[in-house]
Amino acid sequence: MSLTDRRGLLAGLGATALMPVTFRPAAAQVVQSVTVQAKAEPVVLTPPAKGTGSVHRALASAWTLRGPGPILRFKRGGSLDIALRNDLPVPVALSLRGIDGAATSEPLASRPAVAAGTTANLSVALRHAGTSLCDVRLLADGAAQPSRPLPLVVQEQEAVPVDRDEVLLVEDWRLGTDGTVIAAGVDAGDAAIVFTVNGEIGPEIRTRPHERLRLRIINACQRAAIAIKVEGVEIRVMAMDGEPTEPFWARNGALVLAPGSRVDGFLDATTPAGSRAAILLSDGKEARPIAYLATANEPPLRPAPLPPAPPLPSNGLPERLDLKNAQRIDLPLSGPDWVRPTSFTASFEPAFRAKTGRTVVLALANRAPTATVFHLHGHHFRLLDRLDDGWKPFWLDTLAVEPGQTQRIAFAAEYAGRYLLESVATDWAAPRFVRWYEVA
């Protein structure tokens, strides 16, 4: 797949989205309660100016989620109490992407938005280890300022054979000619596109020769589907959307992520000491470096790279799904039943109801002229094969469906409650739409 081929990029979203040293999380990282603040804060970007090198442009501010650190890290097991303090002038709805079964904390469907100037408390069970995301962009289309999410990592209780655990939060920005920022959900015109990694442009990730990194790559772009590739270095996929998968090498070295998707990959620093490899991003139009892997000019950490790692510990999702007796629902990704989040009420008729323990198969039909991204709250799903006789060997909670296509997904309705369904086209100006479903 060419990294600049838009059709190949979108097709890949359906297909992929297709003794060692051990990293042991310290006991002090196990946090049972945390305060998260939604606030406006300054953001300074240094985007490239065409033909003139670089020019500094400062965004007045962005609506940002802040915790005790840039990444929320917890350990699998028990429950997590979150106090969300909303210091913004507008209501916010906190979405915990990747945390299954948090029915009492489900935004809009079970819990109202948090009013400006107030604090809400919620509790979620940390049943699964994985890479997740705290996000308040559900109500942010067309807002005065862009919103930024906060990575949430739930670490395995078992040791994982890596030397370092790194989160790469990839975000995109649209900057007008006057330096103002343009929020998603409105026409951005010919605004400059700027990508950041962990809030920086072109940061360096430093490593020693033969060091193994666990890269938790999060596509936090507003609408863009992206492919990520490290020049000259292979990445072995270990988890998708927070759930472990049978390890496999990234196809053509590229990791393809829909907006909101996450991929955990193991990377062994096999580049020469003193070298610098570009981390490339393609949005289907062009490939550009967004960060760099800098290998230190010093002796290797070990004589040779580590052998391939075994799969990550299972989170306990079912090995088999009962497709024969599944409840089947046709779910077009557009139409009058879909509403904007600001207009949603839980009194609307649900898209479907399912009983706990039942397998549900959804036929996701995209009748729009652009690729549409579907996100299932509350549960992870399998992407079914075209003949509906099996599934891809990974779990997802987010999927991009190409124009004119129908993709079928299946999940085990394990957790009772009301949960959202999200649909948004891969276009900056496209509005976000929601429906809901119930497991009883």
N, C-alpha and C positions, 0 to 999 in steps of 0.2 A: 504494500500500500504506500503510495507516495504521500509524504507528509504534507504536501500542499494540495492534495486531491480532495476536494470537498465531498464528492460522491463517495470516495473510498472512506473518508472520515466518518460520514454518517452511517454507511453500511457497517463499519467496524463497531459502531455503538451497539448494534443489535447482536453482532457475533461475539464480541469480547466482553462487551459490557453487558475473548477469543480474541583428639577430642577437642571440640570447638570451645572457644570462649563463649560464655553465656551472659546475656544481659538480664540482670535480676532487678526488678523494680524495688526500690527501697520501701520499707514499711511506712516511712514517714509520708509517702505519696498517697497513702490510702486516706481519702478525705470523705467524711460522711455528711458534711454540710458545706455550703459555699454561698456567697453572695455575689450575684451578677448584676451589674449596673448597665442600663441603657442610657447613654449620654452622648452629647455632641462634643467632639474634640478636634483640634487642628490636625490636618493631614497635609504633608508636603510631598509632592511628586516631582520628579525630574524627568519628564518625558523627552524623547528626542525631537528636535526641530528639523524639519526636512531641509537637508543641504547645509545646515549651519551648526552641526554638532549637537549640543544640548542647550536647553533653556530651562531655567527654574520656574515652575509655576506652583503656587501655593493654593490649595483648596482651603477656603475659609474654615470648613469643618465637615465632618461626616458623622452620621449616627452610628455609634459603635457600641458593641457589647464588650464590657470589660469585667474580668474576674481577678483573682489574686495573681494571675500571671497571664501571658499571651496564649497559653494553652491550659485547658482544664484537664488534669490527669487524675484518674481514680483507678481503683482496682476492682475487678469483677467480684460480684457477690454483695449481698446486703442491699441497702437502699441509700439513695442520695437525696438530701433535702436541699432545695434551691430557693433562695430568696431573691426574687427579681425586683430590683428597684428601678422604676421608670422615671428618669429625670429628663425625658424628652417632652416637647410640647404636644405630642400626639399619642394616642393609644398604641400599644404594641402587643403582638401575639407571639409568644415564644414557641418555636417549633424545634423539637429535639430530633433531628434527622438521624435515623439509624437506631434509636432506642425503641425496641419493640414492646408492645403491650402496656404502654404508659397511658391507659385510658383516662384516668382522672386528670391528667395533665395535657390532654389533647386540645390544641388551640381551636377555638370557635365551636367545634362540635360538642365539647364537654366543658370547656372553660372559657369564659368571656375574655376579651382583650383587657390588658392591664391599663387602667386610665393613667393619664399624665399625672405625675407627682405622687403616685401611690406605689405600694410594694405588695407583691403577691408571693405566696409561699406554695410550693408544690413539691411532691415527693415522687421519685421514680425508682423502680427496681433495676439494679445493674445486673441483669441476667446474663448478658453476653459481653465478652470482650470484643473490642473493635474500634475503628475510627469513625467518629460521629461528628455532629455539628450542631451548635446552638445558633439559631437564626431568628431574627425578628423582621425579615423582609416580606413576610406574608401579606402585610398591609401597606407595603412601602411603594407600590407602583405610583409613579408620578409625584413622589414626595419632593419636598424642597431640597433635600440632601440625600445622598446615597446611604445605604445601610451596609454595615460590615458584620459578618458572622464571627463566631468564636469557636475554634476547634475544641472538640471534646474527645479525649482518648480514655478508653476503659482498657486497662492492661490485664493480660492473662495472669492467672495465679501461678502458672507454671513458668519455668525458665524458657527463654527464647534465644536461640543461638545467633545473636548479633552483638556487635560492639557498641553501636549507637542507634538511637531511635530518634529520627528527625521528621518533623511535620513540615510539609510544603503547602501552604495555603495560597492557591493561585486565584487572584482577583482581576477583574477588568474594570476600566474606568473610561468614561467618555468626557473629553475636555473640549469646551468651546474655544473659539479663537481668543476670547477675552480671559481665558483661564478658569472660567466657571465650570462646575461639574454638572453633568446632565444625568438625572435619575432614570432608571429603567422604567419602561412602560410609556415613554413618550418618544417622539421622533427626535433622533440625535443629529440628523442631517449629515454634514461632512465633518463632524467632530473627530478629533484625534483619539485613537485607541491606545490606551496604555495598560500594560499588564504588570502586576506586581507579584512578588513572592514573599509572603510573610510581611507585607506592607512595604517592601523595598523594591527598587528597580535594579535588576542585575546583581543580586547578592552572590557572594561566594560561599559555597559549602566546602569546608576544608576537611580533608581526610588524609590518612596515612596509607602508603602502599599496602595492599592486601587487607585493609580494614573492611569489615562488612557493615553496611548501613541498612537499617530498615527505613525506607522512605514511605511515609504516609502522605500520599498526594491527594489533595482535596481540590476539586473543581468548584470554587466558590464564585465563578463568573456568573453574572446576572442571567444571561441567556445563551452564552456561547458554548457549543460543543468543541472540545479541544483534543488534540493528540500531543503527548509529551514523550520526548526521546532524549536520551543522553548520548552525545556523540562518542562512538567507540566503546561504549559500555553496555552490556546486556543487563536487563532487569528481569528477575524471576518473580512472577505474580504469586502472592501468597494469600491475599484476601481481596474481596471486591465488596464495596458498600458495607464494609465492616465485618463481613462474614468470611471465615476461612474457606479456601478452595484448594483443590488438588493443585500443587504447584505446577506452573507452566511458564515457559519463556514468552515474553511479550512478542507478539507477531510483528516481524520486521523491526523489532526493537521499540515499537511505539505503544504507549498506553493510551487508550481512547476513553474519554470520560464525558458523559453528559453533564449538564449543569447540576450541581449538587452531588455528583457521584464521587466516590472515594476508592482509591486503589492502594493497597499495601504491597510494596515490592522490595525484595532483597537485592542489594547492589554490592558487588565486591569491587573494591578499587583496584582495578588491574591496569590502569593507565600509568605511564612512566612517572617516576618521581620528578617533581618540579613542573608537571604538565597541567594544563587547564582545559577541561572539556566543557563545551557549551551544553546547557540544558535547553533544548529547542521546544517551542510551542507552535503548533499550527492550528488555526481556526478554520482550515479548509480553503483559505485564500492565500496565505503566505506563512512561511516558517520564520520564526525570529527567536533569537536567544533571550531567555528571561532570567537565567541564573547560570552559575558556572560551578563545576565540580573541580576544585583545586587540590591536586595531590601534592602533599608536602615533599620538599626535597630532603628527605631523610631516609634512614634504613627502613625496610618493610616491617610491619607490625608482627609478621610471622613469615616463615620461609616460603609459604605458598598460600594461595587463597583457600578458604575453607571449602570443604565438599558441599554439594547441594544439601540444603536443609530439608528435614521432613516437614509434612504439613503442620500448620499451626494447630493448637488444641481445639477440638470441636466445641462449638457453643450449644450442641445438643439439638439442632434442627433435625427434622425427620430425614432418614435416608431415602424413604419412598413416599410417594404421594398417590392416593387412590384416585386416579384419573377416570376409571371406569364408572364410579359412582359419584363423580364430582358434580357440584352445582355449577351450571354454566350460564354466564351472563354476557350478552353483547354490550360493549361499552364504547360507543363512539367518543372520540376525544374532543368533540365540539358539539354545539347545539344549544337549544334554549334551556336545557336542564342545568347547564354549567353557568355559574354566576361568579362575579368578582368577589374576592374575599370581603371587601367592605360592605357588600350587600347580603352576605350569607347570614342565615339564621338556622338554628337547629330544628326549626319547625318545618323546614323543607322536607319533602319526601326523599328518603334515602335512595341511592342508586341501586342498592340491593341489601337484603338481610340474609345472614347465614347463621347456622347453629355452630356452637363450639365443637371442634373435632372434625368438621366437614372440610373436604377439599373444595376450593373454589377456583374455577377457571374463568378468566376474563379475556374476552376477545377485544383488543384495543385497536380500533379502526381510526386511522388518521385520514380525514377527508380534506385537510387543509393543504395549501400549495407549498408549505414549508414543513420541515421536520418538527415534530411536536414531542415534548418531554413529558412523560407521565411519572408521577411519584405517588407511591402507596404508603400511607401512614400506618403505623401499628404492626405491620408484618413484613417479612421478607418473602420474595417469590422466586420461583424458577421460571426461566424463559423456555417455553416449550419448542420442540422441533417442529418443522413445517408440517409433518404428517401427524402431529399430535400423538406420537407414540413414544415420546421420551422427552428429556430436557437437557439443557446445557449444564455442565458440571460445576455450576456456581450459583450463589444466591445474590439477588439484587433487591434494591428498594426503589430504583430509578431506572427508567428506560427511555431512549429516544426512538420514536417510530417515524420512518420516512414517509414522505407524501404518497398517498394512495395505497399504503401498506396496512395490513392487519397483523399484529403480533399477539400471540396467546401466551398468557402467563398463568401460573398456578401457585396457590399458597394454601397452607393449612391454617384454618381459622381457629387459632389457639387461644386468643385473648379476648374475652368479652369486653364490649364497650363500643363507643362511637368514634369513628376515625375519619379523617379527611382523605379525599382523592384530589390530586393537583394535576393540572394540565396547562402547559405554556409552550408557545411556539418559540423556535430558536431565532428570534428576531428581537432586537433591542426594544423596539416600540410595542411589542406584543404584550397584551395584558395577561395576567395570571388568572386562571379560573379554578373553581373548586366545586366539589360535590362531597357527599359523605356516605359511609356505609356502616352497618351495625352488625356486630357479632353478639349473639345472645344465647 
